[in-house]
Amino acid sequence: MTRTRAALIGSISTLAIAGSLLPVTAAGAASPDVVISEVYGGGGNSGASWTNDFVELYNAGTAPVDVSGWSVQYASSSGTTWQVTPMTGTIAPGAHYLVQEAQGSGGTQSLPAADASGSIAMSGSNGKVALVTGSTRLACGSACHGAAGVRDYVGYGDANDYEGSGAAPGLSNTTSDSRSASEADTDDNAADFTEGTPSPVNSSGESAGHPVGIPGLQIHDIQGAAQTSPYSGKTVLDVPGVVTATAFNGFWMETGDQDGDPATSEGIFVYTYDASVQPGDAVTVSGEVSEYRPGFDGLTSTEIGGSSVTVTSSGNPLPADVVVGWDGRMPPGSVIEDDSDGNVERSNTFDPAQDGIDFWESLEGMRVEVEGAQVVGPTNKFGEIPVVPDGAGLRTPRGGIVARDGDFNPERVIVGPDLLDADLPAANVGDHFAGPLAGVLSYDYGNFRLLPATMPTVVSGGLTREVTQDDHGSELSVASFNVENLDPTDPQSKFDGLAREIVHNLRSPDVLGLEEVQDNNGATDDGTVAADETLTRLTQAIRAAGGPSYQWREIDPVNDAEGGEPGGNIRNVLLFDPGSSLAFVDHGQPSSTEPTEVRGSGEGTYLTRSPGRIDPASPAWDDSRVPLVGQFTWRDHSLFVITNHFASKGGDDPLFGRWQQPEEPSAEQRHQQAQEVRDFADALLAANPGARVVVLGDLNDFQFSQTADILVGSGTTTLTDLPRTLPANEQYTYDYEGNSEVLDHILLSPSLVRFGFAYDVVHVNAEFADQISDHDPQVVRLGPST
């Protein structure tokens, strides 16, 4: 499967400029140095070769001229409104300077790399161009050639203003006006300019088909020991390499002339749609070095825009794969980046031995084999598989790799199907591969990616779905399950699959908090908020699977106010089995906008609304789900259950992104939400220190996070976060890009902990390619003394 790039950068040579330049000397005086040397306005028009308009300058003086703050300006042939393209940099004596302007829909050839770029759509036949020593827009119509700040001026075609006896010749889509070969300025446009074939030249002397740049470089010189190339923006000549893999928009090549420095990659991507090459071809490449950033805040990939690719021989052996693992280079074991405080592309010490982000960068573009590759995340909807080399990290008993505080597993790499004709095969956590897993190392979508050229074969690790223990009859089981945007538009197989997991794998818990239950028509945004049809189908499927006749309590949210899929109106729901000697306490009038409050004291503590919501007017719940609270009675005691679905991590920086350390802007809202829930739990415990309180749900944050710390609290009213009670290698409810991590929690008040509990994360979804939900459910069995 191939996914389209978010943007294309650095086309083979991007240098076109179509703007107007104005002289900056005294009125009517010839420029002593920089002049307009060529004007072309037919770029991208019918029949044109060039894709862009441009204005070319020339320094006829004997000293460099700094044009920073200068501008090229353009107006129509009789116009008084000028458009401005600012410039920067210095023009050496005897050198040109290329200003690229608007691009049309036609043309077949990109300009040489531009020294300045604008978006002015110049006329292909008649117009006025001024070179101005400032950037203030001209305010004149027919006497601009003598205006203050105008260094040079060209009126062409039927322009109403020009220097000298007449305007420069009128143009067509295939012709430009060029100054005479001597580049002399006599202040007479008609005498100084001749119509002919466009011939743009930039400050490096690069013109069509004749690149000028830096010779003698190897790939490791271009890559450098850094996140970005020291030659970015420069044209390089005749860089040698052997083609290792091809893509629709270019190819990767690798050099045999290695420098022996593991910090500098020997591979690179050549961006071109024109080259016809095959793996094993020895090539030389000339073009501009650029840094391609594939959207959002990911890293860049170093590329050469292949304006010239020459095949020197074919059938050569491919360079040996770099082995990542015990018998080769082992990735750092815990640190992704610890040398940067900001943009890692500018502010870090490049340290591949210590920092995972630098380790993988040092292999960018090379052929890599992941030794003994182990699957640590299921094949996702993009056909990708996260893997680690054998021996990496803290592994789960089921083959995953655990995310911990300070260790988000830099050993991980994503295997992508980009070079294949199909998605990668379905794989579960704990699977491995038949034979070596090798490919070129790329970067996209916030991760380093291994791209095999042939379809790998997955070998099953025999992973099975877990089944929790049965209740002992005297216990009360309470569970939480994110059912992932459940609504009646889902196929019956989803309802049946969820029912099977609830009845068989969770053993029909007495109380079940659900997250992400949608309204009766799902993503259709027509004002519907009721979810009775969704819940009827689910409870019917549970009964058909042999489960109890669950009842539910929920409160319809305000339409389109609580986030999730637009139109879906997801909400939290409480299911309960009334046949389990458990009873729901219905009290007050449920409301989506009014809060429930704690009243009474001791065993008489109660909720003013049950079911109810925690402070729905609080900004903590803006565009997010309001917690649902329900009061039950069981064994003559009240039980309060708070079901939550906190704000997602959407918008946070990627772990392998350019911002290090990664920022988590989403966390602030979760902290506010946790405080709201903690305050409510404190109100229950203040009314009755022995209150039996369960806080559960998808908190979208880790067990070691500040969100969890706020909910846990301190002192005699500390809540126990049950994921923290598991062994370190079993603390996970979710798998994200190969990291086994906790997002779902159950917390218990002191009285429930005192009488004992048994907690289980039931692994039935997150580790499997075939999953009903992307979350694993969790269940706690509360002791009979409660």
Secondary structure, 3 states (H helix, E strand, C coil): CCCCCCCCCCCCCCCCECCCCCCCCCCCCCCCCEEEEEEECCCCCCCCCECEEEEEEEECCCCCEECCCCEEEEECCCCCCCEEEECCCEECCCCEEEEEEEECCCCCECCCCCCEECCCCCCCCCEEEEEECCCCCCCCCCCHHHCCCEEEEEEECCCCCCCCCCCECCCCCCCEEEECCCCCCCCCHHHHEEEECCCCECCCCCECCECCCECCCCHHHHHCCCCCCCCCCCEEEEEEEEEEEEECCEEEEECCCCCCCCCCCCEEEEECCCCCCCCCCEEEEEEEEEEECCCCCCCCEEEEEEEEEEEEECCCCCCCCEEECCCCECCCCCCCCCCCCEEHHHHCCCCCCCCHHHHHHCCCCCEEEECCCEECCCCCCCCCEEEECCCCCCECCCCCEECECCECCCCCEEECCCCCCCCCCCCCCCCEECCCEEEEEEEECCEEEEECCCCCCEECCCCCCCCCCCCCCCCEEEEEEEEEEECCCCCHHHHHHHHHHHHHHCCCCCEEEEEEECCCCCCCCCCCCCCHHHHHHHHHHHHHCCCCCCEEECCCCCCCCCCCCCCCCCEEEEEECHHHCEEECCECCCCCCCCCCEECCHHHCEECCECEECCCCCHHHCCCCCCEEEEEEECCEEEEEEEEECCCCCCCCCCCCCEECCCCCCHHHHHHHHHHHHHHHHHHHHHCCCCEEEEEEECCCCCCCHHHHHHHCCHHHCCEEHHHHCCHHHCCCEEECCEEECCEEEEECHHHHHCCEEEEECCCCCCCCCCCCCCCCEEEEECCCC
